[in-house]
Amino acid sequence: MTVLKTEYNHDLAERYAVPNLGMCPFHQEGQVLYSDGIHLPKGMCEVAWQVMAPIVRQLSEGRLVQPSGTWLKDDSICMLACPDGIRPVIYLLESQEEI
């Protein structure tokens, strides 16, 4: 899993967040995390993992996330965001051979 982008929605933060919330404290752009397809990667936000875990497992088993040709150019990857609407993190999920 590679962190492609971290965002901060100022207008939503002003309206809904606690003062001085700031960017995601767990992830930075370019960060790479590894999972065996089952376990939470070291340093991974647990809330983001709850959303991504089923898809990480699918990819680790060689299964497609969507029917071929219906979403991304490469069916072996997936692009997801964490569920934090104020400071979302965008991840690229790729299956790799064991190291």
Secondary structure, 3 states (H helix, E strand, C coil): CEEEEECCCHHHHHHHCCCCCCCCCCCCCCCECCCCCCCCCCCCCHHHHHHHHHHHHHHHCCCCCCCCCCCCCCCCEEEEECCCCCCCEEEEEECCCCC
